[in-house]
Amino acid sequence: MPDAVTICECFARDGLQHEPEFLPTATKVALLDSFTATGFRRIEATSYSHPDRVPGFADASRVLAGITRRPGVAYKATCPNPRAVRRALDDLDAGHGADELSLLVSASESHTERNLRTTRAGQWERVAEMTRLARGRFRLVGVVSVAFGCPFEGAIDPGRVAEDVARFIDLGAGLVTLGDTTGVATPRSVRELFTRLERAHPGFPVVAHFHNTRGTGIANAVAALDAGCRNFDTALGGVGGHPAGVRYGTGLTGNVCTEDLACLFDAMGVDTGLDLARLATTSAACEAALGRTLHSMVARAGFARSAALV
């Protein structure tokens, strides 16, 4: 079992894409700065999605320009198409660009059509163009959505996911994320797929991105940990899911709660690099920003160090 992991905080992008109301830019910037102060080494800051399709990120450039950077912290933006990469390049040239770009594919045709408005073949053509445009100026993060199951097509062949991961690696991705987009993964399927990928690409960082739709997110994260995974995506308060204007999941569609996974890892002796006292303050700030109680169990039970729970 690894003794240290990296948790990428996804509240500001994957979390906020689910929100129907626009969160003010100044609030986003303040929250992102609090994530940095809490000790996150990777932070998903925003998305270059088309403002008409996902209005919550119309201020992507202003957000990236407003945050306080800290050495050793990478800020990530999502790019669904080549136009988005061109916007990312403009921001980089202006001096306030992202450090990482997420490039998206879906493991099923139906989800690709619904989420990206193209075919899998068409999206892979876009991804190839996006990597050419990026020209090595960003760390590229490949994302395979519905990697464990599709809400429209059901089970996904793990071989197809493995091929997608290999294709991203060939295109120069520095990490590849496996997304359990609607929370259908099980500890067994997670363990088998992460073990398979480690055997195929020893040492390559594969990121576990689990949604807690069916209450299995924490169990799946521990299964990934046991299989050697050292990189995890989570969101404070367990917010997120699909864009507010696009529905392909029901129930609680959000991410694994950062608070809960960080505290569990701490209790297991796995170093996250996070300050739990600051995490508690940041968790409360996220709830205040959205004006409601969120889904973290630890936020209700308390953030005291929990080594006694081992």
C-alpha positions in Angstrom: 0.0 0.0 0.0 1.4 3.4 -0.9 2.2 5.7 2.0 1.6 9.0 0.1 -1.0 10.1 -2.4 -2.0 13.2 -4.4 -5.6 14.4 -4.2 -6.7 16.8 -6.9 -9.5 19.1 -5.6 -12.2 19.3 -8.2 -14.9 21.5 -6.5 -14.3 24.5 -8.8 -14.8 22.6 -12.0 -16.4 19.2 -11.8 -18.3 20.4 -8.7 -19.6 23.7 -10.0 -20.6 22.3 -13.4 -23.6 20.8 -11.7 -24.8 24.1 -10.1 -27.7 25.9 -11.8 -26.6 29.3 -10.5 -23.5 31.2 -11.4 -21.0 31.5 -8.5 -19.3 34.9 -8.5 -15.8 35.0 -9.8 -14.5 36.6 -6.6 -16.0 33.7 -4.6 -14.4 31.1 -6.9 -11.0 32.8 -6.6 -11.2 32.9 -2.8 -12.1 29.3 -2.7 -9.3 28.3 -5.0 -6.8 30.2 -2.9 -8.1 28.4 0.2 -7.6 25.1 -1.6 -4.0 26.1 -2.3 -3.5 27.1 1.4 -4.9 23.7 2.5 -2.1 21.9 0.7 -3.6 20.5 -2.5 -0.8 20.0 -5.1 -3.2 19.7 -8.0 -6.4 21.8 -8.3 -9.0 21.7 -11.0 -9.6 25.4 -11.4 -12.1 25.9 -14.3 -13.2 24.8 -17.7 -13.0 26.3 -21.2 -16.4 24.9 -22.1 -18.5 27.0 -24.4 -20.2 29.7 -22.2 -23.6 29.0 -23.8 -23.4 25.3 -23.0 -21.9 25.6 -19.5 -22.5 29.3 -18.4 -20.9 28.7 -15.0 -17.4 28.8 -16.5 -17.9 32.0 -18.7 -15.3 33.6 -16.4 -12.6 31.0 -16.9 -9.9 33.5 -17.9 -10.8 35.9 -15.1 -10.6 33.1 -12.5 -7.1 31.9 -13.7 -6.0 35.6 -13.7 -7.2 36.1 -10.2 -5.8 33.2 -8.2 -2.7 33.4 -6.1 -0.2 30.9 -7.4 2.1 28.8 -5.2 5.2 26.9 -6.4 4.6 23.2 -6.7 0.8 23.6 -7.2 -0.6 22.7 -10.6 -3.9 24.4 -11.7 -5.9 22.4 -14.3 -8.5 23.5 -16.8 -10.8 21.2 -18.9 -10.8 21.5 -22.7 -13.5 19.7 -24.6 -12.4 20.8 -28.1 -9.6 22.6 -30.0 -11.3 26.0 -29.6 -10.9 25.5 -25.9 -7.2 24.8 -26.2 -6.8 28.0 -28.2 -8.4 29.9 -25.4 -6.0 28.2 -22.9 -3.1 29.2 -25.1 -4.3 32.8 -25.2 -4.4 32.8 -21.4 -1.0 31.2 -21.1 0.5 33.9 -23.4 -1.2 36.5 -21.3 0.6 35.2 -18.2 -2.2 33.6 -16.4 -2.7 30.2 -18.0 -3.4 26.8 -16.6 -0.6 24.3 -15.8 -2.6 21.3 -16.9 -5.3 20.7 -19.5 -7.8 17.9 -19.3 -8.7 16.3 -22.7 -11.9 14.3 -22.7 -13.1 11.1 -24.3 -16.0 8.8 -23.4 -15.7 5.0 -23.4 -19.2 4.7 -25.0 -20.6 6.1 -28.2 -23.9 7.2 -26.5 -22.2 9.2 -23.8 -19.9 10.7 -26.3 -22.8 11.9 -28.4 -24.7 13.2 -25.3 -21.8 14.9 -23.6 -19.5 15.9 -26.4 -21.8 16.1 -29.4 -19.7 13.9 -31.6 -18.7 10.3 -32.1 -15.8 8.5 -30.4 -13.8 8.6 -33.6 -14.6 12.3 -34.0 -13.6 13.1 -30.5 -10.3 11.2 -30.8 -9.6 13.3 -33.9 -10.2 16.4 -31.8 -7.9 15.1 -29.1 -5.1 14.6 -31.6 -5.6 18.1 -32.8 -5.7 19.4 -29.2 -2.4 17.8 -28.4 -0.8 19.3 -31.5 -2.1 22.7 -30.5 -0.8 22.4 -27.0 2.7 21.8 -28.3 4.1 20.6 -25.0 3.2 23.9 -23.2 0.9 22.1 -20.7 0.9 18.9 -18.8 -1.9 17.0 -20.6 -4.4 14.9 -18.6 -6.4 12.3 -20.6 -9.9 11.6 -19.2 -11.9 8.5 -20.0 -15.5 9.0 -18.9 -17.9 6.2 -18.1 -14.9 3.9 -17.8 -16.7 1.4 -15.6 -20.2 1.6 -17.1 -22.4 3.8 -19.2 -25.9 5.0 -18.2 -27.1 4.4 -21.8 -25.2 1.3 -22.9 -24.5 -0.5 -19.7 -21.3 -2.5 -19.1 -18.1 -1.2 -20.7 -15.4 -3.5 -22.0 -12.3 -3.0 -19.9 -10.2 -3.7 -23.0 -11.7 -0.6 -24.6 -10.7 1.5 -21.6 -7.2 0.0 -21.7 -6.9 0.9 -25.4 -8.1 4.5 -24.6 -5.5 4.8 -21.9 -2.7 3.6 -24.2 -3.8 6.0 -26.9 -3.6 8.9 -24.5 -0.1 7.8 -23.5 0.9 7.6 -27.1 -0.3 11.2 -27.6 1.8 12.4 -24.8 -0.5 12.6 -21.8 1.2 12.9 -18.4 -1.7 11.3 -16.5 -4.9 9.5 -17.5 -8.0 9.7 -15.4 -10.6 6.9 -15.2 -14.0 8.4 -14.5 -16.8 6.4 -12.9 -19.2 9.0 -14.2 -22.4 7.6 -12.7 -21.1 5.6 -9.8 -21.4 2.0 -11.1 -17.9 0.7 -10.3 -17.3 -1.9 -7.6 -14.1 -2.6 -5.6 -13.5 -5.7 -7.7 -13.9 -4.0 -11.1 -11.7 -1.1 -9.9 -9.0 -3.4 -8.6 -8.9 -5.5 -11.8 -8.7 -2.5 -14.1 -6.1 -0.6 -12.1 -4.0 -3.7 -11.8 -4.3 -4.4 -15.5 -3.2 -0.8 -16.4 -0.2 -1.0 -14.0 1.0 -4.2 -15.6 0.6 -2.6 -19.1 2.2 0.7 -18.2 4.3 0.3 -15.0 4.6 3.5 -13.0 2.4 5.5 -15.2 0.0 7.7 -13.1 -3.6 6.7 -13.6 -6.0 8.9 -11.6 -9.1 7.5 -9.8 -12.1 9.7 -10.3 -15.1 8.1 -8.6 -18.6 9.4 -8.2 -20.6 8.4 -5.1 -24.0 7.9 -6.7 -24.5 4.5 -5.2 -22.5 5.1 -2.0 -19.5 3.0 -3.2 -17.1 5.8 -3.9 -14.9 5.5 -0.8 -14.8 1.7 -1.1 -13.7 2.0 -4.7 -11.0 4.6 -3.8 -9.6 2.1 -1.2 -9.6 -0.6 -3.8 -7.7 1.6 -6.2 -5.2 2.4 -3.4 -4.7 -1.3 -2.8 -4.1 -1.7 -6.5 -1.3 0.9 -6.4 -3.1 4.0 -7.4 -1.5 7.2 -6.0 -3.7 9.8 -7.6 -7.3 10.7 -6.8 -9.9 13.2 -7.9 -12.4 14.4 -5.2 -14.6 17.4 -4.6 -15.3 19.1 -1.3 -18.8 18.4 -0.1 -19.2 15.7 -2.7 -20.6 18.1 -5.2 -20.6 17.7 -9.0 -21.7 15.3 -11.6 -22.8 16.3 -15.1 -23.3 19.8 -16.4 -26.5 21.4 -15.0 -28.1 21.5 -18.5 -27.3 17.9 -19.4 -28.8 15.1 -17.4 -27.6 11.5 -17.8 -27.6 10.4 -14.1 -30.0 10.4 -11.2 -29.7 10.5 -7.5 -26.6 11.9 -5.8 -24.4 12.3 -8.9 -21.5 14.0 -7.2 -17.9 13.1 -6.5 -16.3 11.4 -3.6 -16.1 13.9 -0.7 -12.6 15.2 -0.3 -13.1 15.6 3.4 -14.1 12.0 3.9 -11.4 10.4 1.8 -8.7 12.7 3.2 -9.6 11.8 6.7 -9.8 8.1 5.9 -6.4 8.1 4.3 -5.0 10.0 7.3 -6.4 7.4 9.6 -4.8 4.7 7.5 -1.4 6.4 7.7 -1.5 7.5 4.1 0.0 11.0 3.6 -2.2 13.4 1.6 -0.1 16.5 2.3 -3.3 18.2 3.4 -3.8 20.3 6.6 -6.9 18.8 8.1 -7.6 21.9 10.2 -7.5 24.1 7.1 -9.6 21.5 5.3 -12.3 21.9 7.8 -12.3 25.7 7.3 -12.3 25.2 3.5 -15.2 22.7 3.7 -17.3 25.2 5.6 -16.4 27.9 3.1 -17.7 25.7 0.2 -21.0 25.2 2.0 -21.3 28.9 2.6 -20.6 29.7 -1.0 -23.3 27.3 -2.2 -25.7 28.3 0.6 -26.5 24.7 1.8 -25.2 21.8 3.7 -23.2 19.5 1.5 -22.7 15.8 1.6 -19.5 15.2 3.6 -19.9 12.9 6.6 -16.7 14.1 8.2 -17.9 17.7 8.0 -20.7 16.7 10.4 -18.7 14.3 12.6 -15.5 16.4 12.9 -12.1 16.7 11.4 -10.0 15.7 14.4 -7.0 13.5 13.5 -8.4 9.9 13.5 -5.4 7.6 13.9 -7.2 5.9 16.7 -9.7 4.5 14.1 -7.0 2.4 12.5 
